[in-house]
Amino acid sequence: MDSIQRAVLKSGNSKNPSQEVTPIKRVDNSSINTIESPKTNNQLFVDFAECTENTIIDAAGIRTPDLLEEFREIKRHLMRTADSKNDAIRKNHNLIMVSSCSPNEGKTFTAINLALSLALEIDRTVLLIDADMMMSGVANSLGISYEIGLIDYLTGSVPELSSLFVKTSMSNFSIIPSGTYSSSVAEYLGSEKMLCLADELSVRYPDRIIVIDTPPILASSIPVQMSELVGQVVLVVEAENTEKNELISSIEKIDKAKSISLVLNKVRGVKRKYEYSYNSYGGKNEA
């Protein structure tokens, strides 16, 4: 008999000596279900000033002035198409898919720096989406340790789209990581929910441009699916490495109604690292 029970017994005996005391029932806390907090990326933060090893451009252009200027040239045509009043190319005109023919041609590097360059515009907001579920190149390049991403929203395990956003040191620039890998990634990215999401992202904020990093076109069916959702496609081509037949095959897989821009990467023997060719295939533009 513990001290609490003795105190109760003493109090009870003063009125009724024969009254029985009911022992105190102890609660097993292990049987109580705890409610987990919803997973979110909102506490994550990317400081681009610390991403030096990935040659990320900065607002002042001090670290990489040549690269900054090159991406300014690349984005101008894309912005003109995004702002076009031509109804023939206006569908999801502000959704830009970035891909390549094969791996290691520099598509993720291009997607990140293109999004950064767009975010330097005074009147733009930019969203960078990592749709390369196998490699998660955006998160790996920027050091993002995320728990959830795009695929978790599409599977329904994360109900709120806003919980996917990762903030950055640029107030008008956010990132959505790829998410938990699933063997059914292609099916989820080709779902009605993804179609509705693309349309919503395109029309909700008229000043927003969405850049989507996808797997290489010849290595996955996902880029072909994603190209149907976007208004523009940027295809990164590695100089002296990408074969002509690979480039032609990649372009043929994309809807000819899309505006397709080519970025020639890793050019040797010239001052400029990038050469830019726009509207070489498909799409009618006002530029």
C-alpha positions in Angstrom: 0.0 0.0 0.0 1.6 3.3 -1.1 1.3 6.7 0.6 -1.6 7.9 -1.5 -3.7 4.8 -0.6 -2.8 5.1 3.1 -3.9 8.8 3.1 -7.3 7.9 1.5 -7.8 5.0 3.9 -7.1 7.3 6.9 -9.6 9.9 5.6 -12.2 7.2 5.0 -11.8 5.5 8.4 -12.8 8.7 10.2 -16.3 8.3 8.9 -16.8 4.6 8.2 -14.1 2.2 9.5 -15.5 -0.6 7.4 -15.4 1.3 4.1 -13.2 -0.3 1.5 -10.7 1.8 -0.4 -10.5 1.2 -4.2 -6.9 1.2 -5.3 -5.8 3.9 -7.7 -5.7 2.6 -11.3 -2.4 3.4 -13.0 -2.6 4.4 -16.7 -0.3 2.7 -19.2 0.8 5.6 -21.4 2.1 3.3 -24.0 -1.5 2.5 -25.0 -2.3 6.1 -25.9 -2.1 6.9 -29.6 0.1 9.9 -30.4 -0.8 12.2 -33.3 2.1 12.9 -35.7 2.5 16.4 -37.1 1.9 16.6 -40.8 5.1 16.4 -42.8 6.2 19.7 -44.5 9.1 21.2 -46.3 8.3 24.7 -45.1 11.0 24.7 -42.5 13.7 24.1 -45.1 15.7 26.9 -46.6 18.2 27.2 -49.5 20.8 29.9 -49.4 22.2 30.4 -52.9 25.2 32.2 -51.5 26.4 28.9 -50.1 25.9 26.9 -53.3 29.3 27.8 -54.8 30.4 24.4 -55.9 27.5 24.2 -58.3 28.4 27.5 -60.0 25.1 29.0 -59.1 24.6 32.6 -60.4 23.9 35.3 -57.9 22.0 38.6 -58.2 25.1 40.7 -58.5 26.8 38.5 -61.0 30.0 38.8 -59.1 30.8 35.1 -58.9 30.0 34.2 -62.5 29.3 37.3 -64.6 29.7 35.5 -67.9 27.3 32.7 -66.9 24.8 35.3 -65.7 24.8 37.1 -69.0 24.5 33.8 -71.0 21.4 32.8 -69.0 20.0 36.3 -69.6 20.1 35.6 -73.3 18.6 32.2 -72.9 15.6 33.4 -70.8 14.6 36.3 -73.0 13.0 34.2 -75.7 11.4 32.0 -73.1 9.9 35.0 -71.4 8.6 36.4 -74.7 6.8 33.2 -75.4 5.5 33.1 -71.8 4.0 36.6 -72.2 2.7 36.0 -75.7 -0.9 37.0 -76.5 -1.0 34.4 -79.3 -3.7 31.9 -78.3 -2.0 29.2 -80.4 0.9 29.0 -78.0 -0.7 30.4 -74.8 -1.7 27.1 -73.3 0.5 26.6 -70.2 3.0 29.0 -71.8 4.6 29.7 -68.5 5.5 26.1 -67.8 9.0 25.2 -69.1 10.3 21.7 -69.2 14.1 21.2 -69.2 15.5 17.9 -70.4 18.3 16.4 -72.5 18.7 13.5 -74.9 20.9 11.4 -72.5 22.2 11.6 -68.9 25.1 14.0 -67.9 24.5 16.6 -70.5 23.8 19.3 -67.9 20.0 19.6 -67.9 19.7 20.0 -64.1 22.5 22.6 -64.0 20.6 24.4 -66.7 17.3 24.1 -65.0 18.6 25.5 -61.7 20.4 28.4 -63.3 17.6 29.2 -65.7 15.1 29.4 -62.8 17.6 31.6 -60.9 18.0 33.9 -63.8 14.2 34.2 -64.2 13.9 35.0 -60.5 16.2 38.0 -61.0 13.4 39.6 -62.9 11.7 42.4 -60.9 8.1 41.3 -61.6 8.4 37.5 -61.6 7.9 34.7 -59.2 9.6 31.4 -60.0 8.9 27.8 -59.0 11.4 25.1 -59.7 10.0 21.5 -59.7 12.2 18.4 -59.6 10.4 15.8 -61.7 13.5 13.5 -62.1 12.4 11.1 -59.4 15.2 8.7 -59.9 18.1 11.2 -59.5 16.5 14.1 -57.6 19.2 16.2 -59.1 17.8 19.6 -58.0 17.8 18.6 -54.3 21.2 16.9 -54.5 22.8 19.9 -56.2 21.4 22.4 -53.7 21.8 20.2 -50.6 18.1 19.9 -49.8 17.3 17.2 -47.2 13.6 16.9 -47.9 11.0 14.5 -46.6 8.2 15.0 -49.1 7.8 16.2 -52.7 5.8 16.1 -55.8 5.1 12.4 -56.0 3.9 12.4 -52.3 1.3 15.0 -53.3 0.2 13.0 -56.4 -0.1 9.7 -54.4 -2.3 11.5 -51.8 0.0 10.9 -48.9 0.4 14.7 -48.6 -2.9 16.6 -49.0 -1.7 20.2 -49.1 0.4 21.4 -52.0 1.7 24.3 -50.0 3.5 21.9 -47.6 5.9 20.9 -50.5 7.4 24.3 -51.0 11.0 24.9 -50.0 11.9 28.5 -49.4 15.1 30.1 -50.7 17.2 33.2 -50.1 15.3 34.8 -53.0 11.8 35.7 -51.8 10.2 35.1 -55.2 11.8 31.7 -55.8 10.6 28.4 -54.4 11.4 24.8 -55.0 9.3 21.6 -55.0 11.5 18.4 -54.6 10.8 15.2 -56.4 9.6 13.2 -53.4 9.5 9.6 -52.3 10.4 7.3 -55.2 7.7 4.9 -56.5 7.8 2.3 -59.2 4.6 3.9 -60.5 6.1 7.4 -61.0 5.3 7.5 -64.7 1.6 6.7 -64.0 1.3 9.3 -61.3 2.9 12.0 -63.5 0.6 11.0 -66.3 -2.5 11.1 -64.0 -5.5 13.5 -64.1 -4.3 14.9 -60.8 -1.0 16.0 -62.4 -2.8 17.5 -65.3 -5.0 19.5 -63.0 -1.9 20.6 -61.0 -0.1 21.8 -64.1 -3.2 23.8 -65.2 -3.5 25.3 -61.7 0.1 26.3 -61.4 -0.1 27.9 -64.8 -3.1 30.1 -64.2 -3.1 30.8 -60.4 -0.3 33.4 -60.6 0.0 35.2 -63.9 3.5 36.4 -63.1 4.8 33.0 -62.1 7.1 30.9 -64.3 7.4 27.2 -63.5 10.7 25.4 -64.5 10.5 21.6 -64.5 13.6 19.4 -64.5 12.8 16.0 -66.0 14.8 12.8 -66.8 16.6 12.5 -70.2 14.1 11.9 -73.0 15.9 8.8 -74.4 16.2 7.3 -70.9 12.6 7.6 -69.7 9.0 8.0 -70.8 8.4 10.7 -68.3 9.6 13.7 -70.3 7.3 12.8 -73.2 4.4 12.8 -70.7 5.5 16.0 -69.1 5.9 17.7 -72.4 2.2 17.4 -73.0 1.5 19.5 -69.9 3.9 22.4 -70.6 4.0 25.1 -73.1 7.8 25.2 -73.7 10.6 22.7 -73.8 14.3 23.4 -73.3 16.5 20.7 -74.6 20.1 20.7 -73.4 22.6 19.3 -75.9 26.2 18.4 -75.0 28.7 19.6 -77.6 30.8 16.9 -79.3 28.9 14.2 -77.4 25.2 14.2 -78.3 24.8 12.3 -81.6 22.6 13.9 -84.4 20.3 10.9 -84.5 19.8 11.1 -80.7 18.8 14.8 -81.0 16.4 14.1 -83.9 14.9 11.1 -82.0 14.4 13.2 -78.9 12.8 16.1 -80.8 10.4 13.7 -82.6 9.1 12.4 -79.3 7.9 15.9 -78.4 4.6 17.4 -79.6 5.5 19.5 -82.7 3.1 22.2 -81.5 5.4 22.9 -78.5 8.0 25.6 -78.6 11.3 23.8 -78.4 14.5 25.6 -77.5 18.0 24.1 -77.8 20.9 24.9 -75.4 24.3 23.8 -76.6 26.3 23.0 -73.4 30.0 22.3 -72.7 31.4 24.1 -75.8 35.2 23.8 -75.9 37.6 26.2 -77.3 35.4 29.3 -77.0 35.0 31.8 -74.3 31.3 31.1 -73.9 30.3 27.9 -72.2 26.7 28.0 -73.6 25.4 28.6 -77.1 21.7 29.2 -77.6 19.4 28.3 -80.4 15.7 28.9 -80.0 12.6 27.9 -81.9 14.6 25.6 -84.2 11.8 23.1 -84.2 8.1 23.3 -83.7 5.9 26.1 -82.2 5.0 29.4 -83.7 6.3 32.4 -81.9 5.9 36.2 -82.1 9.7 36.7 -81.5 
